[in-house]
Amino acid sequence: MYIRILIAAMVYLMVQAIMFGAGIIIVLATPLNAMAMQLIPWVVGVAAILSLPISWLIAPRLRARYWREKGIKSDFISGPI
């Protein structure tokens, strides 16, 4: 469990960056840009909150033990062998 928390913490930063970037693009590249000053704090908060469960789900897939138990070499998240 401790290793999963450490991996999830490292993955969290990357997932949050991607979600924040996608949210900012959605706000600034659409007609929502008129309300950007009100929406950008929401984008930051939503990206921070939604990144937690996503990184928690990704973390075990980055361990070799997960793939040995499944009998599969990899998938699209962990990359090809």
ChimeraX attribute file (.defattr): number of C-alpha atoms within 10 A of each C-alpha:
attribute: neighborCount
match mode: 1-to-1
recipient: residues
	/A:1	7
	/A:2	7
	/A:3	11
	/A:4	18
	/A:5	14
	/A:6	12
	/A:7	19
	/A:8	23
	/A:9	15
	/A:10	13
	/A:11	19
	/A:12	22
	/A:13	14
	/A:14	13
	/A:15	20
	/A:16	21
	/A:17	15
	/A:18	14
	/A:19	18
	/A:20	20
	/A:21	15
	/A:22	13
	/A:23	19
	/A:24	17
	/A:25	12
	/A:26	14
	/A:27	19
	/A:28	15
	/A:29	10
	/A:30	9
	/A:31	10
	/A:32	12
	/A:33	16
	/A:34	11
	/A:35	11
	/A:36	15
	/A:37	10
	/A:38	11
	/A:39	17
	/A:40	17
	/A:41	11
	/A:42	13
	/A:43	20
	/A:44	17
	/A:45	13
	/A:46	15
	/A:47	20
	/A:48	17
	/A:49	12
	/A:50	14
	/A:51	23
	/A:52	17
	/A:53	11
	/A:54	15
	/A:55	22
	/A:56	17
	/A:57	12
	/A:58	18
	/A:59	21
	/A:60	19
	/A:61	17
	/A:62	17
	/A:63	14
	/A:64	12
	/A:65	11
	/A:66	15
	/A:67	16
	/A:68	11
	/A:69	8
	/A:70	9
	/A:71	9
	/A:72	9
	/A:73	13
	/A:74	17
	/A:75	11
	/A:76	6
	/A:77	9
	/A:78	16
	/A:79	9
	/A:80	8
	/A:81	6
